[in-house]
Amino acid sequence: MSTASPLARSAFNHEQSNDDGYGYSTNVFPDKQDQMVKVCAHIGQTGFIPQDLVENEVQWFYNNLGIDDFYFALEPVETIANHVMALYGAKMLAYTRNENALDIRLEKEEEDSSVYIHSSRPGITDLDGPQIEKKIDEKYLDPSIPSCAYRVESFRSSGTANGVTSQLRSYFVTKCQFVNADPTGEEVNDINQVADKSFLRKATGHTLNTYERIMRNVLKRRGPVIEMYEAQGKRERRLIIGYRQRSTVSFFSAMSDLYHFYRLFSGRKYVEQFSNGVTIIGLYLNPLPGLTTVPIENSIHQIVKETSLIYCLPSTPLQYLFQSNQLSVQEAVYGYVVWIFAQHFLNRLGKEYLSLTNILDSKNPIHEEVLSKMKKRLRQDTFTREYILDIIKRYPDLIKLLYANFANVHYVNQIETSLQPTISYQRLTTLEILNNEELSHKIKLLTQNAHEQLVFESFLTFNKHVVKTNFYQSTKVALSFRLNPDFLPEIEYPNKLYGMFLVVGSEFRGFHLRFRDVARGGIRIIRSRNKEAYSINQRTLFDENYALAATQHRKNKDIPEGGSKGTILLDIHQQDKPREAFEKYVDSILDLLIVGKTPGIKDKLVDLDNKEEILFFGPDEGTAEYMDWASLQARKRTASFWKAFTTGKSQSMGGIPHDLYGMTTRSVHQYVLGIYRTFGLNEEEVTKVQTGGPDGDLGSNEIKISKDKTIAIVDGAGVLYDRNGLNRRELSRLAEARKMVNEFDTSLLSSEGFRVLLEDNNVQLFNGQVVENGFQFRNTFHTNPLANATIFVPCGGRPESVDLYNVQMLVDKDGTPLYKYIVEGANLFFTQEARLRLEKQGIVIFKDASANKGGVTSSSLEVLAALAFNDAEFAEHMCIKDDHVPEFYQAYVKEVQETIERNARIEFEALWREHNKTKQPISLLSDDLSTAIVQLQEQLQNTTLWDNPDLRRAVLERAFPKLLLDKLGLETLMERVPESYVRAIFGAYLASQFVYQHGATPDHFAFFEFMRENYYTE
């Protein structure tokens, strides 16, 4: 029978306790003496310790080790007795080995409370030790959320008996019991509502006030809130750090590594959780006795500065170099970031690949696909991420030199009130600062082979091309770097980028790429089903981002913005944190877009370009529901462009939802209707296969807007098929509810129908075929002979689902195609080489950059309205409040829809006309038209045509939406919308209208005739 003491939260005598000087009431367990008697009796019954020694051993355990009363109140008699006996055995072992130090490791884990006591030398990270703090991070702190959170109290103590000494660190983990587990309204800001009951009983008034202020600041801003206090009459410093739950990982243990690096130790530390989603850590730091290194007065300020780095990246593969004092935390984090950079950009194709590109014909789709696959294989096999990391680890001294080169440009020494330079700055002054040429020579001198030299040359490439970074900003949530993309080899990336951002956080890595100063595109979250998929996604991340941005650039030909795209690759162990990753990605990029004006919080950064930038973000896979937050965060950070920062916002914030109004589908479906019109097809008799199901934007609206005979739908749940046509009423029900095909009523399938879900195995179909694996069947169904149909409309699916290696499966042995017509709604579903091969077989295919542009047009006009209206007008005319839809909003949405459909019809007719005239593949003509429009657009913005006020007015009166012109007038629009944006409108409108009318290669006088007919009169 257990004789457990009451839980600590109810067992302490708080009325008789005093402030311990740490902001908490001293833990006093009043039943300690009675408990000792029971422990002695229990041990005596076991006979493990000689009877005459039992009392001495128990006395030593209770009084000499300095164990906090928390332990004795928390643990039952049986557990304490077992721990006493375990220590007795450890002492006997130490005696036989003639050792004078005692190695203690005591653990007890339960659901509601756990205790860890182990030997621990102060101020040292023991890499071979029990790693208790990492265990506490992983098991209790990292997963803590308001519904299940854990607090920690940790104490350091020492004791000596019979010549045996012990330095102990104890940890007490208890499950939180909040006063109010679900606070609302103002309750979230009241510490007496959201705190753990035990914390409220123990904390002093000063601590409660301090923690409430920090807690409120955490709720107001992103990233850690850090405050430091001096203890009166002591050299001890109290460091308080607040942050949002689940916003970082392994932070508690990583902070120990940080203050150990500066030769400090903690007397005690606390982790408190709050039901409003806030975590606060309290650390009580002291200098190691007898050391004459950096005084705590200086080192504590450096720890405060570097805490944000630890918060951003608490654990990296280079952390052991920091833990073992070979690198500072700044050097280790820098090395980790450049390791990621090297994985993506290390020039590893070699001269042989360059020679091969000169030999092969880049216009030959087979040659082009072979080169593409060879490039991927070379990158994968030559320099793996593990191989690059192994090389980096060998040369910590080179990392130091390269970091110094980076810091010498981007580090700004913030002078403290004491007028003393920071330790970071002092450290830099002791390092050898080499210029790029000297560093390159040093790399050649120290490395042992060409591969090692290449890896460290990539560090130098990184340094040369960082334009600005938030690396040294105190309150960052992830690391962001604005890079000059000139280092990208033209042979691999023929279309030159205008700008690129690299973002690295504890949950993700990501890029943002754009092809023009004024550019817009979606932000995509990339998940990975397993480690193999993650490895592939890591290798292809940048190339996929580049390809998506390039497609977006071509797709944006009708609008003023160029193409851009953002990608966020979730870490394999952080697949459940898409929102946290997105918020950090956005906020860290905002660090580089908004000039910092608050020293110590948002400092002014070094900007080598010294040029203001604005990015426009839109929704993409996995981010549609986050657009409101991004816009509001930009407003909270006082960004002037906040209304236009994101598109796809909710209607209450002036957004025009693509899915609600079918904006993307309206463009895709115009191409479908164009095919029916051109080839005289009756839509009701047309059979169709569709990837991307009724749960998605494009898929659901394609179902709702169509009247065809859909025989198959493939989505995230599996494959739904019926040779006689799927029940359209049931499909419409799923589309309205945005449900996947696993919700389809299978009783409505004919005898030639089936549904195979991802988890299904060994399923026999109506034709006798056996599906061995549902996941594989889903991924390849678009190439299955059962999918034979008149038209194929991919509305979803991964990029390059059809490439040169499986395209032959879309055509049978006698040359009959699986589909006669294809409208590529999903981005990059086909490779260009696959499209050309299909067109050669007589299949009519319209590619993504042409068909899937309705969404970008809608988003562009949404941005324009946000830029045109001031805040009050925007709220009145574009924001839906309390279900009231402004009259202007309704009319504007209708004008947007008409614009999308008109642009799609015009381009369809232009492509078909040019195809009939030149006999060129439509896939090439689509690119030619896009390229011609984009190039002419940029040329027109920089010609004297803009300087002609009458022409400028004539063009803009046609280019601006009629409703905006009627509401505000052209003069107001030109005054409010940035000139660079208005120039882009001018160029985009003229260029698209001309190219659609005269083709991609008009004669020399065509533009003159176009302008004379449309804009000049006699």
Secondary structure, DSSP 8 states (H G I E B T S, - for coil): -------HHHH---TT--B-SSSBB----TTHHHHHHHHHHHHHHHTSS-HHHHHHHHHHHHHTS---HHHHHHS-HHHHHHHHHHHHHHHHHHHHTT-SB---EEEEE-SSEEEEEEE--TT---TTS--HHHHHIIIIITT-BTTB-EEEEEEEEEEEETTEEEEEEEEEEEE--BS-SS--GGGGG-HHHHBBHHHHHHB-HHHHHHHHHHHHHHHHSSS-EEEEEE-TTSS-EEEEEEEETTSSSSHHHHHHHHHHHTTEEEEEEEEEEBTTSEEEEEEEEEE-TT--SS-HHHHHHHHHHHHHHHHH-S--TTHHHHHTTSS-HHHHHHHHHHHHHHHHH---SHHHHHHHHHHS-TTSHHHHHHHHHHHHHHHHHHS-HHHHHHHHHT-HHHHHHHHHHHHHHH------TT----HHHHHHHHS----HHHHHHHHHHH-SSHHHHHHHHHHHHHHHHEEEE-TT-TT-SSEEEEE-GGGS-TTT--S--SEEEEEE-SSEEEEEEESSSSEEEEEEEE--SSHHHHHHHHHHHHHHHHHHHHHHHHHGGGSSSEEEEEEEEE-TT-TT-HHHHHHHHHHHHHHHHS---BTTTB-----SS------EEEE-TTTGGGHHHHHHHHHHTT-TTHHHHBSS--GGGT---HHHHTHHHHHHHHHHHHHHHHHT--GGG-EEEEES-TTSHHHHHHHHH--SEEEEEE-SSEEEEETT---HHHHHHHHHHT--GGGS-GGG--TTEEEEETT--SEE-TTS-EES-HHHHHHHGGGSGGG-EEEEEE-S--TTSB-TTTGGGGB-TTS-BSEEEEE--STTSB-HHHHHHHHHTT-EEE-HHHHS-HHHHHHHHHHHHHHHS-HHHHHHHH--BTTB--HHHHHHHHHHHHHHHHHHHHHHHHHHHHHHHH---HHHHHHHHHHHHHHHHHHHHTSGGGG-HHHHHHHHHHHS-HHHHHHH-HHHHHHHS-HHHHHHHHHHHHHHHHHHHH-SS--TTHHHHHHHHHT---
